Structures are given as C-alpha cells and as structure tokens.
Amino acid sequence: MLSRTADHLFWMSRYTERAENTARLLDVNYQTSLLPQSEGVALVGWQGLISISELLPTYTERYGEIRPRDVMDFMVKDESNPSSIVSCLGAARENARAVRGTLTTEVWETQNQTWLEVRRMLKAGEFERDPAQFFEWVKFRSHLSRGVTVGTMLMDEALYFMRLGTFLERADNTARLVDVKFHAVASDFFGAASEKDQEYDFYHWSAILRSVSGFEIYRKVYRDVIKPERVAELLILRPDMPRSLHASLNEVVNNLAMVANDPDSETHRRAGKLRAELKYGRIDEILATGLHAYLTQFLDRVNDLGMHISRDFLVPSSA
C-alpha cells in the first residue's frame, strides 16, 4: 500500500476517535457541573479538560478566563482549534475524501454525512439547546463509523491501518482522562472523607466511568462500591475493558503485526514492550510509584510509538 494512502486512512480513524473522546470528556464535565459544588471546584474541572488536550495557552489567548460556555464552544465548534469536534470531523472527512477509492461506499457516506450533519446542527443551534444530546450524537456517529468499517471493508492493510489509528488515539485519550480526573481528586485517594464527600465522590467516579462507557462494566467486574483504585485498574490494566489502556495496546500490537514487514522491528518491539508492562502490571505498584508520573510516561511512549509508526509506514512528518 502507498504510504500516503495509509497515512490518510490512519488519520481519518484517529480524528474520528478524537472527536468521540472529546465529546466524552465534555459530556462528563457537563454532567458533573450539574452536581452541587463550589464555583472554584467546577472551574478546576473545566481547566483540567483544556489541559488534557494541552490547549490552555491557546484558549487563554482567545477567551481569557475559564468559563464553562466558552470552554464548550472552544472544544466543540471553534474551527481554529484543531482538536475541536468540528475540526476533527472535518479533518476525518478530508482524509476520507483523499482516499475515496480505497473506502467502501458505506464508509465514505458515513464520514461525509457526519460532516454535513454536524455543520447543520451547529448552524441550527442544536448544541446550545441540548449539549448532552449533541455529545451523544457525536459518540453514536463514531460508533457507526467503526461498525461500518469493520462490517464492510476488506480485511487487508487498509482496515489494519484504520484500526491502528483508532486504538492508538484511544490509548492516548484514555490516559489523559485518567490522569486529569484522578489528579483533580488526588487528595481523596487515601484520606477519610465525610458522608457528604463520599456521596459526591460516588457521582464523580460514576460520571468518569460513564464517560468511557464503563459504569455497567465496573459493576459487573467488581460488584462493589466505586473505589478510585479499582476505577484506575479498570481503565488501565483490564484487557477486557474495551477502552482501557491494556485493551487499546492489544489492538495496536495485533494490527501492527498485520502490516509490519519485519516482526522484529524497533516499532513492533516498543509496542510489544508497552503492552507487556500493562499485561503484567499491578495497580498497587502503579499507585505506589505515582499515577501521574506513570501516565505521563505512558503518554510520552504512546507519542513516541506514533512517531515510529509514521516513520515506518506513513508520510514522514514535516516537523
């Protein structure tokens, strides 16, 4: 396969997944902002959301103070922000258009219709009327895109590069979510909390689990009250949790093996090593050494892995 074609397929899937994850992050912040809490605590949550995407300087330059409505506008419909939902869906559609002949009609029409529909919805003010419903729509379109891809594409290199982009992006976004959300409530980890605090924590952790479609899964796996260390274990180490770091790296390694000419390549070695550390890791060891430090290092390694994949298979970065 031509490296340019692989590049478009890879980034089409990454941008679609990024739009979904941005919708998930915004949704959990929007839902938790409706809980009884001080204005300061609420603002920390919105600032953390901007920090996840490393966009705080850009936001501050454009909007100044952190305000919930401005943050949502910036992350949903600001086309000057490359990580906004509208920018991601537009970039996904442009990458799909560039390789239209490689895609099935169903995959192309799904991407194209999503782009046309999101522009119509934003113009009609549907996002402002019901943000939660809009976020659900974005997630649904991403689910639809993945389902149509797996259900209609030939199982060849084109599909593997698309899957590779999806799960590399998912690993990155889940790590950012866990890092920022746990950092925001780090003081509650091992301290005794009042009954009111415990009630707030339940809704807080429930919202985080729901943001990765993990609430029912947590109940099924642990059959217990929601505990921060178990939430961390579920989202980092469980291979059977679809959006966990471990499950994402399993898919990255498996799809990388399908496109790699050399199974002993440095790219494959790095992906395998990172997957092995998740497979044999223990949550108590991760928490003992520091969750933030662990996730920061993980994000650096995922970014490094992405650069190696780009160098080996895709169009070389101009940076």
C-alpha positions, -999 to +999 in steps of 0.1 A: +000+000+000+012+035-008+024+053+024+002+084+016-029+062+014-020+045+046-014+080+062-049+092+052-066+060+065-047+062+098-055+098+104-091+095+093-097+070+121-076+090+146-097+121+140-130+102+143-119+087+176-106+120+188-140+137+181-157+109+201-133+112+230-136+150+231-174+145+233-170+120+261-148+144+281-171+174+275-201+153+285-186+141+318-176+177+327-211+189+317-228+163+338-206+168+369-210+206+366-247+200+374-238+185+408-238+207+439-203+221+441-185+253+446-177+275+416-140+270+422-142+232+421-163+234+389-137+257+372-109+233+381-128+207+362-131+228+331-095+239+332-084+203+335-104+195+304-085+221+284-052+209+299-059+173+288-055+185+252-026+208+260-046+237+247-047+260+278-024+287+263-044+288+231-077+290+250-064+317+273-052+338+244-086+336+227-110+337+256-092+349+287-108+335+318-121+299+321-159+299+316-179+267+310-197+280+280-165+294+264-147+261+270-175+241+254-176+265+224-138+262+220-139+224+222-170+219+200-173+245+173-142+266+172-127+257+138-094+275+147-089+248+174-076+217+156-088+195+184-124+208+185-151+183+175-160+202+143-123+204+133-118+167+140-148+156+120-138+179+092-103+165+091-116+129+092-139+137+062-110+153+042-087+123+048-116+100+037-122+121+006-084+118-003-087+080-004-123+077-016-114+049-040-099+028-011-131+030+010-164+012+006-194+034-003-208+029+032-176+041+049-173+072+027-210+081+031-209+077+068-179+101+071-194+126+046-229+126+062-214+131+097-196+162+085-226+176+067-249+169+096-226+184+123-224+216+104-262+217+100-267+210+138-242+237+149-258+263+125-293+254+138-281+259+174-289+223+184-257+221+205-267+251+227-302+238+232-291+204+244-253+198+249-258+163+263-279+152+233-253+166+209-225+147+226-245+115+224-249+121+187-211+125+182-205+093+200-232+075+180-216+086+147-182+074+158-197+040+168-214+039+134-182+047+116-163+019+134-191-006+128-195+002+091-157+000+087-154-035+103-186-046+086-179-036+050-141-032+045-120-059+031-097-074+058-065-061+043-039-034+051-064-006+046-085-019+075-055-026+097-042+010+093-076+024+102-078+002+133-042+011+142-052+048+142-083+042+162-067+024+191-035+045+193-058+075+197-079+057+222-049+048+244-038+084+243-072+099+252-080+074+280-046+080+296-052+118+295-087+114+310-075+092+339-046+115+346-065+147+348-096+133+366-076+115+392-053+145+397-083+166+404-094+144+434-060+131+444-065+143+480-094+119+484-074+088+475-064+077+509-079+102+533-111+098+553-140+116+537-172+128+552-205+112+543-213+142+520-179+139+503-184+102+498-218+109+482-201+135+459-173+111+451-198+084+441-213+107+415-179+120+404-164+085+398-197+073+383-195+102+358-159+093+349-169+056+344-199+066+322-176+088+301-158+057+289-189+035+289-175+017+319-202+021+347-220-012+340-187-030+333-174-018+367-205-032+385-202-065+367-165-069+373-161-057+409-197-060+424-187-034+450-189+003+458-169+025+434-133+029+446-107+051+429-080+024+428-104+000+411-115+026+386-078+031+378-073-006+375-103-010+352-092+019+329-055+010+328-049-028+333-081-047+324-077-063+290-115-070+288-125-033+293-128-020+256-115+015+263-087+006+288-050+012+280-043-026+280-071-034+255-061-005+233-024-016+232-036-052+225-053-039+193-023-017+184+001-046+186-022-070+168-028-046+139+008-035+138+018-072+133-006-074+103+011-045+084+048-049+096+072-064+071+097-071+100+082-085+132+115-077+149+114-040+140+120-013+167+084-001+163+070-035+170+094-040+199+083-008+216+046-015+211+051-051+225+071-039+255+045-013+264+017-039+261+037-064+282+041-038+310+003-034+310-003-071+309+019-079+339+014-046+358-003-043+392-024-013+402-009-011+437+026-008+423+014+019+399-002+039+427+028+034+449+052+049+423+027+077+414-002+075+390+006+109+374+042+100+367+031+066+353+006+082+329+029+110+319+055+084+309+028+063+291+017+093+271+053+101+261+057+065+250+025+064+230+035+096+213+069+081+205+052+050+192+031+071+169+062+088+155+078+054+149+047+042+131+046+074+110+083+070+101+080+033+092+047+033+073+032+067+067+041+100+051+071+114+070+062+143+093+075+177+082+081+186+118 
